[in-house]
Amino acid sequence: MSRVLVPRGVLAAEWIKLRTLRSTYFTVLVSAVAALGLGAFDLGNLVADRDAMSAERRAAFDPVRFGFSGGYYVVVLAVGTLGVSTASSEYGSGLIRTTFTAVPRRRRVFAAKVVVVGGATLVLGEVIAFATFFLGQAILADEHLEVGLGAPHVLRAVLATGAFVMVFALIGLALGVIVRHTAGAIAALFGLFFVAPMVTGAAGDRLRNGTLQQAFQALSSTTGADAAGRPSTVTAVVVCLLWVGVALAVAAWVIERRDV
């Protein structure tokens, strides 16, 4: 279907651009080190301090969600920044003029970027998510706290965690097109993830649950909605679809109507 809407040559050109960005390889390295290294560190500390854990904390412990804590936040933000750079770097260098000269249909160029960035970051996100999960369960096995992929909601949580990386990358791509400046688009991206939950939190859980950070926490959890106000998995999926849908729609509108 994508080949019908977007010629193979345009897809190939966008793939070459993504591969030749220096930030692409840096992002992959940082993501792998952060997810595996920080995830292992957090779980190692948990295992070491297990005897000091309260009964309440043990009951609330999620062996999947805990492994996708601080380290995976770095992954999400790093790949989101890559999404921004995929668009904003062309505007900054002036290469976008050459691109639009070669392919006058601007939305076709944008569609190719969405397909390439979405596909590449989905694969990256899933690989890192499964690698982080298996490493984490190996560490938890020392205290018999591990779970398998066949346990309730575990496979869903791992797959959804990997897919969220793609969602955030596509939002970053859209912001790169809309803002056109790397620093400004990255600031907006970080604000959506970190600042929005704090601002909306004052208005209650219902509004805060519409933020991307809350959606990520729900998707990476095996327990679903909880007493702390975390949204359900279905709500989290809807939130992600709305954010990425609106962001891409605005970017597609802007790219057609604004001068280069």
ZAZA-598313 format. One record per residue (C-alpha): residue in one letter; x, y, z. Coordinates in steps of 0.02 Angstrom, whole numbers, padded with zeros to 5 digits. Example, Ala and Ser with C-alpha at 12.3 -4.5 7.8 and 13.67 -1.06 7.14 Angstrom:
2
   rest        x        y        z
      A    00615   -00225    00390
      S    00684   -00053    00357
END
This chain:
260
   rest        x        y        z
      M    00000    00000    00000
      S    00140    00121    00046
      R    00224    00091   -00122
      V    00064    00141   -00212
      L    00048    00303   -00114
      V    00236    00337   -00104
      P    00352    00288   -00248
      R    00492    00169   -00204
      G    00622    00297   -00256
      V    00557    00424   -00130
      L    00558    00294    00007
      A    00735    00244   -00039
      A    00792    00425   -00034
      E    00719    00450    00140
      W    00799    00289    00200
      I    00969    00348    00137
      K    00945    00514    00229
      L    00903    00424    00391
      R    01052    00307    00375
      T    01173    00448    00339
      L    01120    00555    00487
      R    01258    00545    00618
      S    01127    00560    00753
      T    01047    00396    00697
      Y    01191    00287    00755
      F    01216    00392    00911
      T    01032    00369    00953
      V    01042    00180    00933
      L    01196    00172    01045
      V    01126    00285    01180
      S    00959    00194    01178
      A    01037    00022    01197
      V    01156    00075    01335
      A    01023    00171    01430
      A    00888    00037    01420
      L    00999   -00111    01461
      G    01122   -00025    01577
      L    01002    00079    01683
      G    00870   -00057    01679
      A    00994   -00185    01745
      F    01056   -00061    01876
      D    00881   -00024    01941
      L    00832   -00208    01949
      G    00998   -00256    02028
      N    00969   -00130    02167
      L    00793   -00195    02190
      V    00853   -00374    02209
      A    00989   -00320    02331
      D    00864   -00225    02439
      R    00722   -00351    02426
      D    00727   -00396    02610
      A    00699   -00214    02656
      M    00547   -00196    02544
      S    00382   -00166    02633
      A    00237   -00286    02605
      E    00142   -00148    02515
      R    00286   -00117    02395
      R    00306   -00302    02360
      A    00121   -00318    02320
      A    00129   -00171    02199
      F    00291   -00227    02115
      D    00275   -00250    01926
      P    00423   -00353    01862
      V    00395   -00288    01684
      R    00357   -00105    01716
      F    00503   -00084    01836
      G    00627   -00135    01702
      F    00558    00001    01587
      S    00590    00142    01709
      G    00726    00276    01698
      G    00827    00192    01561
      Y    00682    00176    01442
      Y    00634    00357    01466
      V    00803    00398    01390
      V    00762    00283    01243
      V    00595    00368    01211
      L    00669    00543    01216
      A    00823    00497    01113
      V    00719    00419    00974
      G    00596    00563    00982
      T    00742    00682    00956
      L    00796    00578    00807
      G    00622    00600    00734
      V    00639    00789    00754
      S    00811    00789    00671
      T    00748    00690    00522
      A    00643    00840    00471
      S    00726    00991    00552
      S    00901    00951    00488
      E    00840    00967    00308
      Y    00765    01137    00344
      G    00923    01193    00434
      S    01040    01139    00293
      G    00927    01196    00152
      L    00920    01020    00080
      I    00731    01027    00090
      R    00729    01142   -00063
      T    00819    01009   -00165
      T    00700    00876   -00099
      F    00545    00974   -00149
      T    00620    01014   -00319
      A    00647    00829   -00352
      V    00476    00782   -00279
      P    00356    00929   -00298
      R    00216    00839   -00208
      R    00266    00885   -00032
      R    00144    00771    00056
      R    00221    00626   -00037
      V    00389    00672    00038
      F    00311    00685    00210
      A    00224    00518    00190
      A    00390    00438    00145
      K    00470    00511    00301
      V    00327    00442    00407
      V    00345    00267    00332
      V    00535    00263    00349
      V    00547    00341    00522
      G    00398    00243    00586
      G    00462    00076    00520
      A    00641    00100    00579
      T    00594    00160    00753
      L    00464    00023    00775
      V    00597   -00109    00742
      L    00721   -00020    00856
      G    00593    00000    00994
      E    00541   -00183    00990
      V    00719   -00248    00988
      I    00768   -00142    01137
      A    00605   -00181    01229
      F    00628   -00369    01214
      A    00814   -00359    01255
      T    00776   -00255    01410
      F    00639   -00374    01463
      F    00744   -00532    01448
      L    00893   -00453    01537
      G    00780   -00392    01676
      Q    00698   -00561    01701
      A    00869   -00645    01709
      I    00916   -00527    01852
      L    00750   -00553    01942
      A    00769   -00743    01928
      D    00897   -00738    02069
      E    00754   -00697    02187
      H    00622   -00796    02092
      L    00531   -00636    02044
      E    00538   -00663    01857
      V    00391   -00684    01739
      G    00380   -00760    01566
      L    00308   -00689    01407
      G    00160   -00807    01427
      A    00107   -00730    01593
      P   -00049   -00619    01588
      H   -00022   -00453    01498
      V    00167   -00474    01488
      L    00186   -00493    01299
      R    00062   -00351    01273
      A    00163   -00237    01387
      V    00329   -00275    01301
      L    00258   -00252    01126
      A    00168   -00091    01175
      T    00326   -00021    01254
      G    00421   -00048    01092
      A    00279    00028    00990
      F    00274    00183    01099
      V    00450    00224    01039
      M    00381    00235    00862
      V    00236    00345    00920
      F    00354    00468    01002
      A    00471    00469    00852
      L    00327    00512    00736
      I    00270    00652    00850
      G    00450    00715    00848
      L    00451    00706    00657
      A    00290    00806    00650
      L    00358    00938    00768
      G    00516    00950    00663
      V    00409    00991    00511
      I    00297    01113    00606
      V    00432    01207    00703
      R    00575    01183    00576
      H    00706    01223    00708
      T    00788    01076    00798
      A    00807    01158    00969
      G    00630    01226    00972
      A    00552    01062    00914
      I    00651    00961    01042
      A    00599    01082    01180
      A    00417    01059    01129
      L    00439    00870    01126
      F    00515    00865    01300
      G    00379    00981    01362
      L    00244    00863    01299
      F    00323    00718    01392
      F    00383    00798    01555
      V    00293    00964    01580
      A    00118    00919    01520
      P    00087    00789    01659
      M    00137    00915    01793
      V    00029    01053    01721
      T   -00124    00943    01693
      G   -00100    00852    01858
      A   -00168    01002    01951
      A   -00333    00979    01859
      G   -00352    00797    01910
      D   -00314    00623    01845
      R   -00436    00629    01700
      L   -00342    00769    01611
      R   -00170    00704    01661
      N   -00214    00533    01589
      G   -00221    00615    01418
      T   -00032    00648    01422
      L    00099    00542    01335
      Q    00196    00503    01493
      Q    00044    00428    01578
      A    00005    00330    01420
      F    00182    00259    01419
      Q    00170    00206    01600
      A    00005    00118    01568
      L    00065    00029    01411
      S    00223   -00037    01495
      S    00126   -00100    01646
      T    00051   -00273    01668
      T   -00074   -00213    01798
      G   -00174   -00086    01695
      A   -00269    00052    01786
      D   -00223    00072    01968
      A   -00268    00171    02124
      A   -00134    00301    02085
      G   -00236    00359    01936
      R   -00145    00269    01794
      P   -00258    00251    01641
      S   -00313    00085    01569
      T   -00223    00007    01422
      V   -00366    00049    01304
      T   -00363    00230    01359
      A   -00175    00237    01336
      V   -00189    00169    01158
      V   -00323    00297    01115
      V   -00216    00437    01187
      C   -00066    00385    01082
      L   -00170    00373    00923
      L   -00245    00545    00953
      W   -00078    00628    00987
      V    00011    00553    00837
      G   -00140    00576    00724
      V   -00161    00760    00764
      A    00027    00794    00755
      L    00045    00711    00584
      A   -00113    00795    00517
      V   -00052    00968    00568
      A    00121    00933    00494
      A    00045    00874    00329
      W   -00062    01032    00322
      V    00085    01146    00362
      I    00206    01067    00238
      E    00087    01104    00094
      R    00043    01283    00138
      R    00203    01359    00203
      D    00349    01422    00100
      V    00514    01328    00119
END
